[in-house]
Amino acid sequence: PDLSAVAPSVRSQIDTRDAALRTTLAAASAPAHDVAVRYGELGHLLVAATFFDEAILCYRHAEAREPAEARWPYARAHAHVKAGDRTAAAAAFERALALQPQYTPALIWLADMY
């Protein structure tokens, strides 16, 4: 994203996470879990900086690396909520619940989407 309008400290944090992700991606033997975590870390910062679309993309990449991990669709759901897309948020909460049916926070958030 265009980081020209964000505070230098935020830009530095995003640049650091992006560099860590790129380094992990460049390592051919990097475990899928490590790649997913790097995408997730960058996604968390992007949400905090209100780059919701970019964060959603990061969480989708994390999900692709760890498709059985409920935290990635759960995090993506929150990015959708912040972006104002309750329909996409509900679908992501449902995905998290399909992976971890007893995850109470996802149940509560999903109920709030309707």
C-alpha positions, 0 to 999 in steps of 0.5 A: 500500500501507499505508506506516504501518509502514515507515521514514520514509526508505523511505516518502519514497522510495516517495512520490517514485517514486509522484509521478514515476510520476503526473507521467509518467502525467499527461503525455499525450505521455509515451513508453511507455518513460518510463512503463514505467521509472517503473513499474519504478522504483516496483516495485523499491522496493516489492520492497525494502520487501516489498510484493510484490503491489504490485510485481508490479502495477507490473511488469505495467504496465511490461510493458504499456507495453513488451511486447517488453522482457524486463526487466519479466517478469524483474523480475516473476518475482523479485517472485513468487519473493520472494512464494513463488509459484514457479509464477507466477515460472516463467511470468514467467521463461519470458516473459522468455526468449520475448523474449530467449532467450539471457538466461542469468540467466533460464535459470538462475532458470527451471531453479531453479523446477523 
